Amino acid sequence: MKHSETFDVCAVRHPGAGRDPERSTTWIPACAGMTNQTILSLCSMLLAGFMVLASGNAAAELITIRLLSLDMARDIASSAIESCRKDGYQVSVVVTDRSGEALVVMRDVYSNRYFTQLAQGKANAVIMANTSSAELRRNRADMVNELNLLDGVMVLAGGLPVQAAGSLLGAVGVSGAPGGDLDEACARAGIEVVQEDLEFAD
């Protein structure tokens, strides 16, 4: 059965407008004289356009980030421990994710929990500044005391960022060697073990 009726005005309801009838209806005076088949085709195109816009808005609200894996964090920590051990130092190592949450905490046999706390504090300083804790200490020497008052932050040498393609993935903090520069050297040795994987990260 063919429909040949024509309309003076047509209205199209579209998704995403909530319960407000004024927002959920599109009035098209230009529909005058159109047949049912033409109106249905027009409605289909309009609905398709609304769906594309809705999906585009949803996609714009999503953020893609890189995350440090547990396996890589473990490799960094164990390699940092081994590097210090070869030089005769017993240290603690903390590897965090990009938000400062610890992924791996390692403490060599003769290290103690206070070195572990310091290692965490150094890693947190790195996360806060996205730079090494030693560089932060140099650059903000005027407010080191104030920064050290932040909960869980220690602006001491021995913390390094873990980065891939310029993006911060996490941080590694080391404490227990007789000097922050030696702690940092062990942290760097840990990162170097996974550096190739970081450089070729998708």
C-alpha positions in Angstrom: 0.0 0.0 0.0 1.5 3.3 -1.0 1.3 6.4 1.1 1.0 9.7 -0.7 -0.1 11.9 2.1 1.7 15.2 2.5 2.5 17.3 5.5 2.7 21.1 6.2 5.0 20.7 9.2 7.0 17.8 10.6 8.8 17.1 13.9 11.7 14.9 14.6 12.5 13.6 18.1 16.2 13.0 18.7 18.2 11.2 21.4 20.3 12.9 24.1 17.8 15.7 24.9 16.5 14.4 28.1 12.8 14.9 29.0 12.5 18.5 27.9 10.1 18.4 24.9 11.4 21.7 23.6 14.9 20.3 23.4 13.9 16.8 22.2 12.0 18.0 19.2 13.3 19.5 16.0 10.6 21.3 13.9 11.2 21.4 10.2 8.7 23.7 8.4 10.4 22.9 5.1 8.6 19.5 5.2 5.6 21.0 3.6 4.5 18.9 0.6 6.8 16.0 1.4 5.5 12.4 1.2 5.9 9.9 4.0 8.8 8.2 2.3 10.7 11.4 1.9 10.1 12.3 5.5 11.3 8.9 6.7 14.4 9.3 4.7 15.0 12.7 6.1 14.4 11.5 9.6 16.9 8.6 9.1 19.6 11.1 8.0 19.0 13.4 10.9 19.1 10.6 13.4 22.3 9.3 12.0 23.8 12.8 12.3 22.7 13.1 15.9 24.2 9.7 16.7 27.6 10.7 15.2 27.6 13.9 17.2 26.7 12.1 20.4 29.5 9.5 19.9 32.0 12.3 19.0 31.2 14.1 22.3 31.7 10.8 24.2 35.0 10.1 22.5 36.2 13.7 23.3 35.7 13.0 27.0 38.0 9.9 27.0 41.8 10.3 27.7 44.4 7.8 26.6 47.4 7.4 29.0 50.4 5.2 29.3 50.8 3.2 32.5 53.8 1.6 34.0 53.4 -2.2 34.2 54.1 -4.2 37.3 56.6 -6.3 35.5 58.6 -3.3 34.3 58.4 -1.7 37.8 59.8 -4.9 39.3 62.6 -5.0 36.8 63.5 -1.4 37.6 63.5 -2.0 41.4 65.5 -5.3 41.3 68.1 -3.8 39.0 68.5 -0.7 41.2 69.0 -3.0 44.2 71.5 -5.1 42.3 73.5 -2.0 41.1 73.8 -0.7 44.7 74.7 -4.1 46.0 77.6 -4.4 43.6 79.0 -1.2 45.0 78.6 -2.5 48.5 75.4 -0.5 49.4 72.3 -1.9 51.0 69.3 0.2 49.9 65.6 0.4 49.7 63.8 1.1 46.4 60.3 2.2 45.7 58.8 2.4 42.2 55.5 4.3 41.9 53.0 4.8 39.1 52.2 8.3 37.7 50.0 9.2 40.6 52.6 8.3 43.2 51.1 5.0 44.3 53.7 2.4 45.0 53.9 -0.5 42.5 57.0 -2.2 43.9 58.7 -1.8 47.2 62.0 -3.6 47.7 64.4 -3.5 50.7 67.8 -5.2 50.8 68.6 -7.3 53.8 70.5 -4.7 55.8 68.4 -1.7 54.7 65.7 -0.5 57.1 62.1 0.9 57.0 63.3 4.5 57.3 65.3 4.2 54.1 62.1 2.8 52.5 60.2 5.8 53.7 62.9 8.1 52.3 62.8 6.2 49.0 59.0 6.7 48.8 59.4 10.4 49.6 61.9 10.9 46.8 59.7 9.2 44.3 56.8 11.4 45.4 58.9 14.5 44.9 59.6 13.3 41.3 55.9 12.8 40.7 55.1 16.2 42.0 57.7 18.0 39.8 58.1 15.6 36.9 61.8 16.0 37.3 64.6 14.3 39.3 64.4 15.0 43.0 68.0 16.4 42.9 67.0 18.9 40.2 63.9 19.9 42.1 66.1 20.5 45.1 68.5 22.7 43.0 65.7 24.6 41.2 63.7 25.3 44.3 66.3 25.7 47.0 64.3 28.7 48.3 61.4 26.4 49.4 62.9 23.0 50.0 61.9 23.2 53.7 58.3 24.0 52.8 58.2 21.2 50.2 59.4 18.7 52.7 56.4 19.5 54.9 54.1 18.0 52.2 52.8 14.6 53.3 55.1 11.9 52.0 57.5 14.2 50.1 61.2 14.3 50.6 63.2 16.6 48.3 66.5 14.7 48.5 68.7 13.4 45.6 67.9 9.8 44.7 64.6 10.0 42.8 64.2 9.8 39.0 61.2 10.0 36.7 60.3 7.0 34.5 59.2 8.4 31.1 58.2 7.2 27.7 58.0 9.6 24.7 58.0 12.5 27.1 55.1 11.2 29.1 55.5 10.5 32.8 54.8 6.9 33.7 56.1 6.8 37.2 59.1 7.4 39.4 61.8 5.4 41.2 63.3 6.4 44.6 66.4 4.9 46.2 67.7 5.5 49.7 70.5 3.9 51.8 73.7 4.5 49.9 76.1 7.0 51.5 75.0 10.0 49.4 72.0 11.0 47.3 74.2 11.0 44.2 74.9 7.3 44.7 71.2 6.6 45.3 70.4 8.4 42.0 73.1 6.3 40.2 71.4 3.1 41.3 68.0 4.5 40.3 69.3 5.3 36.9 70.8 1.8 36.5 67.4 0.4 37.2 65.7 2.6 34.6 68.4 1.8 32.0 67.5 -1.9 32.1 64.0 -1.1 30.7 65.1 2.0 28.6 64.8 0.2 25.3 61.3 -1.0 26.1 60.4 2.6 27.1 61.7 4.1 23.9 59.7 1.7 21.8 56.5 1.9 23.8 53.4 2.3 21.8 
